[in-house]
Amino acid sequence: MDKIIFFHMNQLGDLLFSLPVLEAAKRQNPDIKIYSVVRKNLAGLLNSTGLADKIFIKEKSLAERFRLIKEIRKENIKTAVLFSESPETLITVFLSGIEKRVGFCTAGLKILLTDKAVKTGVPSLSNNITLAKTAGLFSVKKDYTGLIKIDRIFSDSVSEWLKQNSICEKKFTVVSTGASARRQEKCLDENVWVETIDKLHDKNVSIVVVGAKWEKCNIEKIVNRCRKKPFLFCPDGGLLELAALISKAGFFIGIDSGTMHLSASLGVKCLALYGKTDPVQIGPQPLENHTIIKKENIKNITADEIINTFEQMRSNHEVCKL
């Protein structure tokens, strides 16, 4: 196997779940050339890992999809691994002339696959490890920590922002209140976030609320209701700049989201808030390094529960450092 191409899913957390597979492929065969197909907003973060030798951008339009097929065919790649189960992905791989097409048996057009892996539940690293074995890739790491590399330009820019706002590195807590547009059922009530932030400020916790640019209006509704406004960071530089900021934090508090997984991947201790989804399958990794509050209905999680759990987590962390 001298060339392999990976077709990634569209969400940040799902991308992070796929990175250990790429790392295993590179480690198993240092001479292998790795290609990846990914959405534009995730390409920079993937590129920062150094795991992909070439990245193809996945676009929505039909014309761009045919362009992508043409570009892939030029590379004469023999093996494809599909984290994505979308019909568009399977058709793209098939039309790209790739001989070995490894994907999940739950894919709608699984007839187009040559090798099928069993999938249990939602997209996860454990499912991706099974997929990797089906593709002949072994010894996949069981967590994604340490694979994202922080760009010096963004690191310096964030350090300057922290300095301007008198925020000490590793002495502040990142709070993420949002989820992707399609997953709003994972969100806490705004009132809970306002109360939580106010009570954290009462305990002299320095807070930076983070989010994507498209979330800024919704986040500001929460920030503006707090007795003392927390710092707000919605970077123009996208995920690379967000990663730089999070890497300098001491703790993270937020719901099950891509931002939570990004924080865990950067080695930041997380207090992760879960509803119906299963943290054993899709929790921050490695799970034992983080703290979970889970209720069947996430909206039943209270500010006092978050504060008390955070205080305990912070206390345990300080003891471990002694």
Summary of the structure (lengths in Angstrom):
residues: 322
radius of gyration: 20.4
end to end distance: 47.8
largest distance: 60.8
contacts: 1090
relative contact order: 0.12
helix: 47%
strand: 18%
